[in-house]
Amino acid sequence: MYRYIQIGSDAGFSRSLPREQIENRLRSFPEIVADSLHGFKNSDSALWFRINVGVCDSCGNYPARLPRHDGTANMIELICAETAHPVADNYFIGLAETIAGQLGWIIVPQDA
């Protein structure tokens, strides 16, 4: 099972940032490395995760008909293992909080 932690400007994903700015910020983390499939993944020394940078609608869904890519993104999705282990959970939440903080964004509540 996987857990999806979404990061955006607010619960409605109302603001975008240049995709290059987001990706450069992600590259600055030692536990994150570039990946050709998802965009980013864990380094060898980190717990397993994948990161997608993308465009979503106001509910966090990937609509089928989005405008052509304009070089911006409004969502980062951290995909990690669903776990009941507090250390792993704290690690993933901490990573998401740090990413969000670096961009001036938030972790979007799942019920948003």
VOBA-1610 file (N, C-alpha, C; in pm, whole numbers, padded with zeros to 5 digits, always signed):
BEGIN
Met+00084-00118+00000Met+00000+00000+00000Met+00089+00125+00000Tyr+00036+00227-00063Tyr+00108+00353-00072Tyr+00031+00463-00001Arg+00106+00560+00041Arg+00050+00681+00101Arg+00088+00797+00011Tyr-00006+00888-00011Tyr+00018+01003-00097Tyr+00006+01129-00011Ile+00113+01206-00007Ile+00113+01332+00066Ile+00126+01442-00037Gln+00024+01526-00048Gln+00024+01633-00146Gln+00066+01765-00082Ile+00145+01839-00157Ile+00197+01968-00113Ile+00154+02071-00217Gly+00099+02182-00170Gly+00057+02289-00260Gly+00054+02422-00188Ser+00019+02526-00260Ser+00018+02660-00202Ser-00090+02674-00095Asp-00200+02600-00114Asp-00314+02603-00022Asp-00400+02482-00054Ala-00512+02466+00017Ala-00598+02349-00002Ala-00661+02344-00140Gly-00664+02454-00212Gly-00721+02457-00347Gly-00618+02459-00457Phe-00491+02443-00421Phe-00381+02443-00519Phe-00391+02564-00612Ser-00419+02679-00553Ser-00453+02797-00633Ser-00333+02870-00694Arg-00214+02843-00647Arg-00098+02914-00701Arg+00005+02815-00753Ser+00070+02855-00859Ser+00175+02775-00920Ser+00309+02843-00902Leu+00413+02764-00916Leu+00549+02815-00919Leu+00616+02762-01045Pro+00720+02830-01092Pro+00794+02773-01205Pro+00844+02632-01169Arg+00817+02540-01259Arg+00857+02400-01235Arg+01008+02389-01208Glu+01086+02467-01281Glu+01231+02464-01263Glu+01270+02506-01121Gln+01201+02604-01065Gln+01228+02647-00928Gln+01199+02532-00830Ile+01087+02464-00849Ile+01051+02352-00762Ile+01155+02241-00774Glu+01189+02206-00897Glu+01284+02097-00919Glu+01423+02130-00865Asn+01467+02253-00881Asn+01597+02293-00827Asn+01597+02283-00675Arg+01486+02321-00612Arg+01476+02311-00467Arg+01483+02165-00423Leu+01411+02077-00494Leu+01414+01935-00460Leu+01554+01877-00476Arg+01626+01921-00578Arg+01763+01872-00599Arg+01858+01913-00487Ser+01822+02013-00410Ser+01909+02060-00302Ser+01904+01972-00178Phe+01807+01881-00171Phe+01795+01791-00056Phe+01885+01669-00076Pro+01968+01634+00023Pro+02056+01519+00006Pro+01982+01386-00005Glu+01861+01377+00048Glu+01786+01252+00043Glu+01702+01236-00082Ile+01707+01334-00174Ile+01627+01332-00296Ile+01720+01333-00417Val+01695+01242-00511Val+01773+01238-00636Val+01676+01235-00754Ala+01724+01281-00869Ala+01642+01282-00990Ala+01616+01138-01035Asp+01498+01119-01094Asp+01454+00987-01141Asp+01378+01007-01271Ser+01411+00930-01373Ser+01348+00950-01503Ser+01202+00906-01507Leu+01159+00819-01417Leu+01021+00771-01418Leu+00925+00868-01350His+00956+00907-01227His+00867+00993-01150His+00913+01138-01147Gly+01037+01160-01166Gly+01092+01294-01151Gly+01197+01295-01042Phe+01158+01241-00924Phe+01250+01235-00811Phe+01221+01111-00727Lys+01322+01066-00658Lys+01307+00951-00569Lys+01405+00965-00453Asn+01401+00868-00364Asn+01490+00866-00249Asn+01634+00837-00292Ser+01729+00893-00218Ser+01868+00855-00236Ser+01888+00719-00171Asp+02003+00660-00192Asp+02031+00527-00135Asp+02025+00525+00017Ser+02050+00638+00081Ser+02053+00642+00228Ser+01918+00676+00291Ala+01815+00698+00209Ala+01684+00739+00262Ala+01582+00627+00249Leu+01474+00638+00324Leu+01362+00546+00311Leu+01302+00560+00171Trp+01233+00455+00123Trp+01177+00454-00012Trp+01066+00558-00027Phe+01075+00638-00134Phe+00968+00728-00174Phe+00988+00769-00318Arg+00885+00826-00377Arg+00891+00887-00509Arg+00823+01023-00499Ile+00862+01114-00586Ile+00804+01248-00588Ile+00764+01283-00731Asn+00640+01324-00746Asn+00591+01378-00873Asn+00570+01528-00855Val+00605+01603-00956Val+00577+01746-00961Val+00480+01764-01076Gly+00365+01825-01048Gly+00268+01832-01155Gly+00166+01943-01141Val+00065+01930-01224Val-00046+02024-01228Val-00173+01946-01195Cys-00251+02000-01105Cys-00376+01934-01066Cys-00489+02036-01060Asp-00611+01985-01045Asp-00724+02075-01030Asp-00736+02117-00884Ser-00839+02192-00850Ser-00853+02247-00715Ser-00878+02141-00609Cys-00908+02018-00650Cys-00928+01907-00554Cys-00807+01818-00545Gly-00701+01848-00618Gly-00580+01766-00615Gly-00581+01653-00715Asn-00678+01653-00805Asn-00688+01548-00907Asn-00612+01589-01032Tyr-00566+01490-01104Tyr-00502+01514-01232Tyr-00608+01506-01341Pro-00666+01619-01382Pro-00770+01614-01484Pro-00714+01569-01618Ala-00799+01510-01698Ala-00756+01460-01829Ala-00723+01574-01925Arg-00789+01688-01911Arg-00770+01798-02006Arg-00714+01921-01937Leu-00587+01918-01915Leu-00520+02035-01859Leu-00465+02120-01974Pro-00452+02250-01949Pro-00386+02333-02049Pro-00244+02281-02074Arg-00192+02311-02189Arg-00055+02268-02221Arg+00040+02318-02113His+00145+02245-02092His+00242+02278-01989His+00301+02416-02015Asp+00291+02505-01919Asp+00344+02641-01933Asp+00469+02663-01850Gly+00527+02556-01803Gly+00650+02569-01725Gly+00625+02588-01577Thr+00499+02574-01532Thr+00469+02588-01391Thr+00407+02459-01338Ala+00403+02450-01207Ala+00338+02337-01139Ala+00271+02390-01013Asn+00163+02324-00972Asn+00093+02368-00851Asn+00083+02259-00746Met+00152+02147-00768Met+00143+02037-00672Met+00268+01951-00675Ile+00307+01910-00556Ile+00412+01810-00539Ile+00346+01694-00467Glu+00366+01575-00518Glu+00307+01457-00455Glu+00419+01365-00408Leu+00424+01343-00277Leu+00519+01252-00217Leu+00449+01117-00203Ile+00500+01017-00271Ile+00445+00882-00267Ile+00538+00799-00181Cys+00485+00741-00076Cys+00569+00664+00016Cys+00493+00539+00061Ala+00561+00454+00133Ala+00498+00333+00183Ala+00399+00367+00293Glu+00282+00306+00289Glu+00185+00318+00398Glu+00241+00236+00513Thr+00258+00297+00627Thr+00319+00227+00739Thr+00256+00270+00870Ala+00261+00183+00965Ala+00214+00217+01100Ala+00334+00240+01191His+00452+00246+01133His+00574+00265+01211His+00596+00414+01234Pro+00596+00459+01360Pro+00605+00603+01389Pro+00731+00669+01334Val+00843+00599+01333Val+00967+00660+01283Val+00953+00689+01133Ala+00900+00594+01057Ala+00882+00614+00914Ala+00779+00724+00888Asp+00669+00720+00961Asp+00566+00823+00943Asp+00623+00961+00971Asn+00697+00974+01078Asn+00757+01103+01113Asn+00857+01147+01006Tyr+00930+01052+00949Tyr+01026+01084+00844Tyr+00955+01144+00723Phe+00849+01077+00676Phe+00779+01124+00557Phe+00708+01257+00581Ile+00644+01272+00694Ile+00579+01400+00726Ile+00683+01510+00739Gly+00794+01479+00805Gly+00901+01578+00819Gly+00958+01621+00685Leu+00978+01525+00594Leu+01027+01558+00460Leu+00927+01646+00387Ala+00800+01609+00393Ala+00696+01689+00326Ala+00688+01830+00385Glu+00698+01841+00517Glu+00694+01972+00581Glu+00814+02058+00539Thr+00929+01995+00528Thr+01049+02069+00489Thr+01039+02117+00344Ile+00992+02030+00256Ile+00973+02069+00116Ile+00873+02184+00109Ala+00760+02169+00176Ala+00657+02273+00176Ala+00713+02404+00229Gly+00785+02398+00339Gly+00842+02519+00399Gly+00939+02589+00307Gln+01019+02513+00234Gln+01116+02573+00142Gln+01048+02650+00028Leu+00926+02609-00005Leu+00854+02673-00115Leu+00749+02772-00068Gly+00728+02782+00063Gly+00621+02866+00115Gly+00484+02804+00093Trp+00480+02672+00081Trp+00356+02598+00060Trp+00319+02522+00187Ile+00214+02438+00178Ile+00166+02360+00291Ile+00145+02215+00249Ile+00135+02127+00348Ile+00084+01993+00322Ile-00067+02007+00314Val-00123+01964+00204Val-00267+01979+00184Val-00339+01867+00258Pro-00432+01902+00347Pro-00506+01798+00420Pro-00577+01703+00323Gln-00580+01576+00358Gln-00640+01476+00269Gln-00787+01498+00244Asp-00857+01559+00335Asp-01001+01582+00317Asp-01032+01714+00249Ala-00927+01784+00204Ala-00948+01914+00139Ala-01002+01898-00001
//
